[in-house]
Amino acid sequence: MSGDANAHDKSALAIDKSALAIDQATLAPYLEAHIQGFAGLGAIEKFKSGQSNPTYLLTAASGRYVLRAKPPGQLLKSAHQVDREFRVMQALAGTAVPVPAMLHLSGEGSPIGRMFYVMEFLDGRIFWDPSLPEASGDEERAAIYDAMNATLAALHGVDVEAAGLGDFGKPGNYFERQFARWTSQYRASETGTVADMDRLIAWLETHMPADDGRVSLVHGDYRLDNMIFAADEPKVLAVLDWELSTLGHPFADLAYQCMQWRLPHASGFRGLGGIDRATLGLPSEEAYVAAYCRRRGLAGIGNWTFFLAFSFFRLAAICQGVYRRALDGNASNPEKARTYGDAVKLLADLAVKLVDKKT
């Protein structure tokens, strides 16, 4: 779907009066005591978009800030780990991967009753539509995609030991671990039988590739609308939403991004399915993968169908969790979250069609 809360998109703001609302009088003195220079909290506004961790714009006399918190209510184990987001972005400061400055992490015993962190506000552009209708022309569209490609290659080139992230993931076959995790998450949040999803799970289990030893920091949700671009140039200012980041296989990020673009454009996913990329100056999937491979010194990527099918499965499992939270009343954006039940069926259907072509 068009995605998680992009913390700096001012057009998505709305005053929230639900259980997700934060009491300003309670939060203000805490932030003044824990964030250097913070003063005069004047407003707390929740971003409308986002399904996982509710995100808020804080406007204070000392400037603007972004607060990202766990949602209230009972949560699935290992989900909504805002502390992992905080840690990885803090570790990436000063690397070739641009991230907002991390200012404070508060634990579960925080004044709002749930874990949260505060980061700097960055003023820039977020592109919600991958066809980039707001770009100045074909040249800028091509440059935006190339900047995104270069940032992904830089992410996979980060020295995780030097960044203090050597223990940020478990050893062993990344896809086996992720398959087990998301199958478990899917089953825990299942609300009915989706035949294509069951078939996809069975196919992935029997086509699991051997571990090739590739390990890098992976974002886990790398896509266009999880990035902030400069207002006046095709430059990436920050990569956001690191909740699913871990040490894993770099091809998972690349396939996930390409999978997003295979989704229909006329859906909540805002994919590039049905879009004539060439007429817009956008790279083909083959060209985008080739550019990544050049930057990483790779001859090519084998087993591409598995990586894509896995990406469909993983996103479907995530969507199922969002849908279940909507039914349980814990979603960040309940009205929108209910559409995610249909998204699970769409993703599973597309994945099954993909593997049928290759089997």
C-alpha positions as CSV (number, residue, x, y, z in Angstrom):
1,M,0.0,0.0,0.0
2,S,1.1,3.6,-0.2
3,G,2.5,3.0,3.1
4,D,3.7,3.7,6.5
5,A,3.7,7.1,8.2
6,N,6.2,9.3,6.4
7,A,6.9,11.5,9.2
8,H,7.6,14.7,7.3
9,D,4.7,14.9,4.9
10,K,2.8,17.9,6.1
11,S,-0.2,17.3,3.8
12,A,-1.0,14.1,5.8
13,L,-1.5,15.9,9.1
14,A,-4.6,15.8,11.1
15,I,-5.5,16.5,14.8
16,D,-6.3,13.1,16.3
17,K,-8.7,12.8,19.1
18,S,-8.8,9.0,19.4
19,A,-6.9,6.7,21.8
20,L,-3.8,7.5,19.7
21,A,-3.9,11.1,20.9
22,I,-1.0,12.3,23.1
23,D,-1.6,14.7,26.0
24,Q,0.5,17.8,25.4
25,A,0.7,18.9,29.0
26,T,2.2,15.5,30.0
27,L,4.7,15.2,27.2
28,A,6.0,18.8,27.1
29,P,8.0,18.8,30.4
30,Y,9.4,15.3,29.7
31,L,10.8,16.4,26.3
32,E,12.2,19.6,27.8
33,A,14.1,17.5,30.3
34,H,15.4,14.9,27.8
35,I,16.1,16.8,24.6
36,Q,18.7,19.5,24.6
37,G,17.2,22.9,23.6
38,F,13.6,21.6,23.4
39,A,11.2,24.3,24.6
40,G,7.6,25.5,24.2
41,L,5.7,22.6,22.8
42,G,2.7,24.2,21.1
43,A,1.0,21.5,19.1
44,I,1.0,17.7,18.5
45,E,-0.5,16.6,15.2
46,K,-0.8,13.0,14.1
47,F,-0.1,12.1,10.5
48,K,-3.1,10.5,8.8
49,S,-1.0,8.1,6.8
50,G,0.8,5.1,8.2
51,Q,-0.4,1.7,9.5
52,S,2.3,0.5,11.8
53,N,3.7,3.0,14.2
54,P,1.7,6.2,14.7
55,T,3.8,9.3,13.9
56,Y,3.3,12.9,15.0
57,L,4.6,16.3,14.1
58,L,5.6,18.3,17.2
59,T,5.7,22.1,16.8
60,A,7.5,23.9,19.5
61,A,9.1,27.3,20.1
62,S,12.5,25.6,19.5
63,G,11.4,24.2,16.2
64,R,9.7,21.2,14.6
65,Y,10.3,17.6,15.6
66,V,8.9,14.2,14.7
67,L,7.7,11.7,17.3
68,R,7.1,8.0,16.4
69,A,5.5,5.6,18.9
70,K,4.3,2.1,19.2
71,P,0.5,1.8,18.8
72,P,-1.6,1.2,21.9
73,G,-3.1,-2.2,22.7
74,Q,-1.9,-5.8,22.6
75,L,0.7,-6.2,19.8
76,L,2.2,-9.2,18.0
77,K,5.6,-10.3,19.3
78,S,8.5,-8.7,17.5
79,A,6.3,-6.1,15.8
80,H,6.5,-2.3,16.2
81,Q,10.1,-2.2,17.4
82,V,10.6,1.6,17.4
83,D,13.7,1.0,19.4
84,R,15.3,-0.8,16.5
85,E,14.4,2.1,14.2
86,F,16.1,4.5,16.6
87,R,19.2,2.3,16.9
88,V,19.8,1.8,13.2
89,M,19.2,5.5,12.3
90,Q,21.5,6.6,15.1
91,A,24.1,4.1,13.8
92,L,23.8,5.4,10.2
93,A,24.6,9.0,11.1
94,G,27.7,10.0,9.2
95,T,27.5,7.1,6.7
96,A,26.6,7.4,3.0
97,V,23.0,6.6,3.9
98,P,21.1,9.8,4.8
99,V,18.9,9.6,7.9
100,P,17.3,12.2,10.3
101,A,19.1,13.0,13.5
102,M,17.9,10.9,16.4
103,L,17.2,13.0,19.5
104,H,15.7,10.7,22.2
105,L,14.3,7.2,22.8
106,S,11.8,6.7,25.6
107,G,11.0,3.2,27.0
108,E,7.7,1.5,27.6
109,G,7.4,3.5,30.9
110,S,7.2,6.8,29.0
111,P,4.8,9.5,29.9
112,I,2.5,8.5,27.0
113,G,2.4,4.9,28.2
114,R,4.2,3.4,25.2
115,M,7.7,3.4,23.7
116,F,8.6,6.3,21.4
117,Y,11.4,8.2,19.9
118,V,11.9,11.8,18.7
119,M,13.9,12.8,15.6
120,E,14.6,16.0,13.7
121,F,12.1,17.3,11.2
122,L,13.4,17.5,7.6
123,D,11.5,19.7,5.1
124,G,11.5,18.1,1.7
125,R,9.5,16.2,-0.9
126,I,7.9,12.8,-0.5
127,F,6.8,11.2,-3.7
128,W,3.7,9.1,-3.0
129,D,3.1,8.2,-6.7
130,P,6.0,6.2,-8.3
131,S,5.1,7.7,-11.7
132,L,6.2,11.0,-10.3
133,P,3.6,13.3,-11.9
134,E,5.0,16.3,-9.9
135,A,8.5,16.0,-11.3
136,S,9.7,18.7,-13.7
137,G,10.1,16.3,-16.5
138,D,11.7,13.0,-17.8
139,E,15.2,14.1,-16.8
140,E,14.3,14.7,-13.2
141,R,12.2,11.5,-13.0
142,A,15.2,9.5,-14.2
143,A,17.5,11.3,-11.7
144,I,15.2,10.6,-8.8
145,Y,15.2,6.9,-9.6
146,D,18.9,6.9,-10.0
147,A,19.4,8.6,-6.6
148,M,17.1,6.0,-5.0
149,N,19.2,3.2,-6.7
150,A,22.5,4.8,-5.5
151,T,21.2,5.1,-1.9
152,L,20.1,1.4,-1.9
153,A,23.6,0.4,-3.1
154,A,25.2,2.6,-0.5
155,L,23.0,1.0,2.2
156,H,24.1,-2.5,1.2
157,G,27.7,-1.3,1.3
158,V,27.6,-0.1,4.9
159,D,30.3,-1.7,7.2
160,V,27.9,-3.1,9.8
161,E,30.7,-3.8,12.3
162,A,32.1,-0.3,12.0
163,A,28.6,1.1,12.5
164,G,28.0,-0.9,15.6
165,L,25.4,-3.1,14.0
166,G,27.2,-6.4,13.9
167,D,24.6,-8.0,16.2
168,F,21.6,-6.4,14.5
169,G,20.4,-9.7,12.9
170,K,20.7,-13.4,13.4
171,P,23.2,-15.7,11.5
172,G,22.1,-18.2,9.0
173,N,19.9,-18.2,5.9
174,Y,18.0,-14.9,5.9
175,F,15.2,-16.1,3.7
176,E,14.6,-19.1,5.9
177,R,14.4,-16.9,9.0
178,Q,12.2,-14.4,7.4
179,F,9.9,-17.1,5.9
180,A,9.5,-18.6,9.3
181,R,8.9,-15.3,11.0
182,W,6.3,-14.0,8.5
183,T,4.5,-17.3,8.2
184,S,4.1,-17.3,11.9
185,Q,2.9,-13.7,11.9
186,Y,0.5,-14.4,9.1
187,R,-1.0,-17.4,10.9
188,A,-1.3,-15.4,14.1
189,S,-3.2,-12.7,12.4
190,E,-5.2,-14.9,9.9
191,T,-8.9,-14.0,9.7
192,G,-9.9,-16.5,7.0
193,T,-8.5,-18.9,4.4
194,V,-6.8,-17.3,1.4
195,A,-6.1,-20.3,-0.9
196,D,-3.5,-18.4,-3.0
197,M,-1.6,-17.5,0.2
198,D,-1.5,-21.1,1.3
199,R,-0.3,-22.1,-2.1
200,L,2.4,-19.4,-2.1
201,I,3.7,-20.4,1.3
202,A,4.0,-24.0,0.1
203,W,5.8,-23.0,-3.0
204,L,8.3,-20.8,-1.1
205,E,9.0,-23.6,1.3
206,T,9.9,-26.0,-1.5
207,H,11.9,-23.5,-3.5
208,M,14.0,-22.0,-0.7
209,P,17.5,-21.2,-2.0
210,A,20.7,-22.2,-0.2
211,D,22.5,-19.6,1.8
212,D,25.0,-17.8,-0.5
213,G,26.7,-16.0,2.4
214,R,25.6,-12.5,1.4
215,V,24.9,-10.3,4.4
216,S,24.3,-6.6,4.6
217,L,22.1,-4.1,6.5
218,V,18.7,-4.3,4.8
219,H,15.9,-1.7,5.2
220,G,13.0,-4.1,4.9
221,D,10.6,-1.6,3.4
222,Y,12.7,0.2,0.9
223,R,10.4,2.2,-1.5
224,L,10.0,5.6,-3.0
225,D,7.6,7.0,-0.4
226,N,9.8,6.0,2.5
227,M,12.3,8.6,1.4
228,I,12.6,12.4,1.7
229,F,14.0,14.2,-1.3
230,A,15.3,17.8,-1.4
231,A,12.8,20.4,-2.5
232,D,14.8,21.7,-5.4
233,E,16.9,18.8,-6.6
234,P,16.7,15.0,-7.0
235,K,18.8,14.3,-3.9
236,V,17.8,11.9,-1.1
237,L,17.7,13.8,2.2
238,A,16.7,10.8,4.4
239,V,15.5,7.2,4.3
240,L,12.7,6.7,6.8
241,D,10.7,3.9,8.5
242,W,13.4,1.4,9.5
243,E,11.1,-0.8,11.7
244,L,11.8,-3.9,9.6
245,S,15.5,-3.4,9.2
246,T,17.9,-6.1,10.1
247,L,21.0,-7.9,8.9
248,G,20.0,-10.0,5.9
249,H,20.2,-10.6,2.2
250,P,20.6,-7.4,0.1
251,F,18.6,-8.9,-2.8
252,A,15.5,-8.9,-0.5
253,D,15.5,-5.1,-0.5
254,L,16.0,-4.9,-4.3
255,A,13.3,-7.4,-5.1
256,Y,10.9,-5.8,-2.7
257,Q,11.2,-2.5,-4.4
258,C,10.8,-4.1,-7.9
259,M,7.8,-6.0,-6.6
260,Q,6.1,-2.8,-5.5
261,W,6.4,-1.5,-9.1
262,R,4.7,-4.6,-10.5
263,L,1.6,-3.8,-8.5
264,P,-1.3,-2.0,-10.2
265,H,-1.0,1.7,-10.3
266,A,-4.8,2.2,-9.8
267,S,-4.8,0.6,-6.4
268,G,-3.8,1.6,-2.9
269,F,-0.3,0.3,-3.7
270,R,0.4,2.9,-6.3
271,G,2.6,0.6,-8.3
272,L,3.8,1.0,-11.9
273,G,1.7,-1.8,-13.3
274,G,0.1,-0.6,-16.5
275,I,2.4,2.5,-16.7
276,D,4.5,3.1,-19.8
277,R,7.8,3.8,-18.0
278,A,9.7,4.7,-21.2
279,T,7.4,7.6,-22.0
280,L,7.9,9.0,-18.5
281,G,11.7,8.7,-18.4
282,L,11.5,5.9,-15.8
283,P,13.9,3.0,-15.9
284,S,12.6,-0.5,-16.7
285,E,13.0,-3.1,-14.0
286,E,15.8,-4.7,-15.9
287,A,17.7,-1.4,-16.2
288,Y,17.1,-0.6,-12.5
289,V,18.5,-4.0,-11.4
290,A,21.4,-3.6,-13.8
291,A,22.3,-0.2,-12.4
292,Y,22.3,-1.6,-8.9
293,C,24.5,-4.5,-10.0
294,R,27.0,-2.1,-11.5
295,R,27.2,-0.1,-8.3
296,R,27.7,-3.3,-6.3
297,G,30.1,-4.9,-8.7
298,L,27.7,-7.8,-9.5
299,A,27.5,-9.7,-12.8
300,G,23.7,-10.2,-12.3
301,I,21.1,-11.7,-10.0
302,G,19.9,-15.3,-10.3
303,N,16.8,-16.9,-8.8
304,W,14.9,-13.6,-9.3
305,T,11.5,-15.2,-9.3
306,F,12.0,-16.6,-5.8
307,F,13.1,-13.2,-4.5
308,L,10.1,-11.5,-6.1
309,A,7.6,-14.2,-4.9
310,F,9.1,-13.9,-1.4
311,S,8.5,-10.2,-1.5
312,F,4.8,-10.6,-2.4
313,F,4.4,-13.1,0.5
314,R,6.1,-10.9,3.0
315,L,4.1,-7.8,2.1
316,A,0.9,-9.9,2.2
317,A,1.7,-11.1,5.7
318,I,2.3,-7.5,6.8
319,C,-1.0,-6.4,5.2
320,Q,-2.8,-9.2,7.0
321,G,-1.4,-8.0,10.3
322,V,-2.6,-4.5,9.6
323,Y,-6.1,-5.8,8.7
324,R,-6.2,-7.8,11.9
325,R,-5.3,-4.8,14.0
326,A,-8.1,-2.9,12.3
327,L,-10.6,-5.5,13.3
328,D,-9.2,-5.5,16.8
329,G,-9.3,-1.7,17.0
330,N,-5.5,-1.1,17.2
331,A,-4.7,0.2,13.8
332,S,-3.1,3.6,13.4
333,N,-5.5,4.4,10.5
334,P,-8.5,2.1,11.1
335,E,-10.6,3.1,8.1
336,K,-7.8,2.6,5.6
337,A,-6.5,-0.5,7.3
338,R,-9.6,-2.4,6.5
339,T,-8.8,-2.3,2.8
340,Y,-5.7,-4.3,3.6
341,G,-7.8,-7.5,3.8
342,D,-8.4,-7.3,0.0
343,A,-4.7,-6.4,-0.5
344,V,-3.6,-9.8,0.9
345,K,-5.7,-11.5,-1.8
346,L,-4.3,-9.3,-4.6
347,L,-0.7,-9.9,-3.5
348,A,-1.1,-13.6,-3.2
349,D,-2.8,-13.8,-6.6
350,L,0.0,-11.9,-8.3
351,A,2.6,-14.0,-6.7
352,V,0.9,-17.3,-7.7
353,K,0.7,-16.0,-11.3
354,L,4.4,-15.1,-11.2
355,V,5.6,-18.5,-10.0
356,D,3.3,-20.4,-12.4
357,K,5.1,-18.7,-15.3
358,K,8.4,-20.1,-14.0
359,T,7.4,-23.6,-12.8
